[in-house]
């Protein structure tokens, strides 16, 4: 997991593939888009724009991915994300290979962070994360999740 802000993106030390993916997503103006899936570089880089009310952590399950890196960027509102290290997901359901996700009921030694607008967090394949959790009380958020094919790091 890597945490950062858009204001420090150029000096973040992130791999160029991630910086390029975020730059592509931002140039597509996700804050003006309706919720949905938007291709940026075919199946290698795309973004999911989301808008929803945060929920209590007990109402949500953690997610895992194998093929894609998640770069979650908060556009509006405030969001808590619970997460763990690779291998810390427990009580996992079946894998949805085509959609690249698996849901899990528990994260061992769970950690927590709070995103505010302009902040992003990167989750690598195998790192469980439970986004969209309340900070204090439930509130509406808008975010974009930029998905980067993990194999691009090796290219």
C-alpha positions in Angstrom: 0.0 0.0 0.0 1.2 3.5 -0.9 -0.4 6.7 0.2 0.0 10.1 -1.5 -1.5 13.3 -2.8 -1.9 14.7 -6.2 0.0 17.8 -5.3 3.1 15.7 -4.7 2.6 13.2 -7.6 5.6 14.3 -9.7 7.9 13.9 -6.7 6.2 10.8 -5.3 8.7 8.2 -6.6 5.9 6.2 -8.1 6.7 4.0 -11.1 6.1 5.9 -14.4 3.3 3.5 -15.4 1.3 4.6 -12.3 2.0 8.3 -12.8 1.0 8.0 -16.5 -2.2 6.1 -15.5 -3.2 8.8 -13.0 -2.4 11.5 -15.5 -4.6 9.9 -18.1 -7.4 9.5 -15.6 -7.2 13.1 -14.5 -7.1 14.4 -18.1 -10.4 12.5 -18.7 -11.9 14.8 -15.9 -13.5 12.0 -13.8 -15.0 14.6 -11.4 -17.4 15.6 -14.3 -18.2 12.0 -15.4 -21.2 9.9 -14.3 -20.4 6.8 -12.4 -19.2 4.1 -14.8 -16.3 2.3 -16.5 -14.0 4.3 -18.8 -11.2 2.9 -20.9 -7.9 4.8 -20.9 -5.6 2.4 -22.6 -7.7 -0.6 -23.5 -7.7 -3.3 -20.9 -4.3 -2.3 -19.6 -5.4 0.9 -17.9 -9.0 2.0 -17.2 -11.0 3.8 -14.5 -14.1 3.2 -12.6 -15.9 6.4 -11.5 -18.0 5.8 -8.4 -20.4 7.9 -6.3 -22.0 6.4 -3.2 -22.7 6.8 0.5 -20.0 5.4 2.9 -21.0 2.5 5.2 -20.0 1.1 8.5 -17.1 -1.4 8.1 -19.2 -4.3 9.4 -21.6 -3.8 6.4 -18.8 -4.3 3.9 -16.4 -7.0 2.7 -12.8 -6.6 1.8 -11.7 -7.1 -1.8 -8.6 -8.6 -3.4 -7.2 -8.4 -6.9 -4.7 -10.5 -8.8 -4.3 -8.9 -12.2 -4.6 -5.2 -11.5 -3.2 -2.6 -9.3 -5.8 -0.3 -7.7 -5.1 3.4 -7.5 -8.0 4.9 -5.5 -8.3 8.6 -5.8 -10.9 10.5 -3.7 -12.6 13.4 -5.6 -15.1 14.5 -3.0 -16.2 13.7 0.6 -14.2 11.7 3.2 -13.5 8.0 3.2 -12.0 5.5 5.6 -10.3 2.5 4.0 -9.4 -0.6 6.0 -6.5 -2.7 4.6 -3.9 -5.3 5.3 -0.7 -6.7 4.0 -0.5 -9.4 1.3 -1.7 -12.7 2.7 -3.8 -11.2 5.5 -7.2 -11.8 3.9 -9.3 -14.4 5.7 -12.6 -16.1 5.1 -12.5 -15.5 1.4 -15.2 -16.3 -1.1 -14.8 -17.7 -4.6 -12.6 -15.8 -7.0 -14.2 -13.9 -9.9 -11.3 -14.3 -12.4 -12.9 -12.5 -15.3 -13.7 -9.4 -13.2 -10.4 -9.8 -11.1 -11.8 -9.7 -7.6 -12.4 -11.8 -4.6 -14.3 -10.8 -1.5 -13.2 -11.6 2.0 -14.9 -11.3 5.4 -11.9 -10.5 7.6 -8.4 -8.8 7.4 -5.9 -10.1 9.9 -4.1 -7.2 11.8 -6.3 -4.7 9.9 -5.0 -1.2 9.5 -7.0 2.0 8.6 -6.4 5.3 6.7 -8.6 8.3 5.9 -8.7 9.8 2.4 -9.6 13.4 1.8 -10.1 14.9 -1.7 -6.9 14.9 -3.7 -5.4 12.0 -1.8 -4.8 8.6 -3.4 -3.8 5.1 -2.2 -2.3 2.3 -4.2 -3.1 -1.3 -3.5 -1.0 -4.0 -5.1 -2.4 -7.4 -6.1 -3.0 -9.6 -3.0 -3.4 -6.6 -0.6 -6.9 -6.8 0.9 -8.7 -3.5 1.2 -12.2 -2.4 2.3 -12.9 1.0 0.8 -16.0 3.2 1.3 -16.1 3.1 5.1 -17.5 5.9 7.2 -15.4 8.6 8.9 -17.6 9.5 11.9 -21.0 9.4 10.2 -22.1 8.2 6.7 -21.6 10.7 3.9 -21.6 10.8 0.1 -18.2 10.4 -1.7 -17.1 10.5 -5.3 -13.9 8.7 -6.3 -12.1 7.2 -9.2 -10.4 3.8 -9.1 -7.7 3.6 -11.8 -6.9 0.0 -12.6 -3.4 -0.7 -14.0 -2.5 -4.1 -15.3 0.2 -5.4 -12.9 2.3 -6.8 -15.7 3.0 -3.2 -16.9 5.4 -2.9 -14.1 7.6 -5.5 -15.6 7.6 -3.9 -19.0 
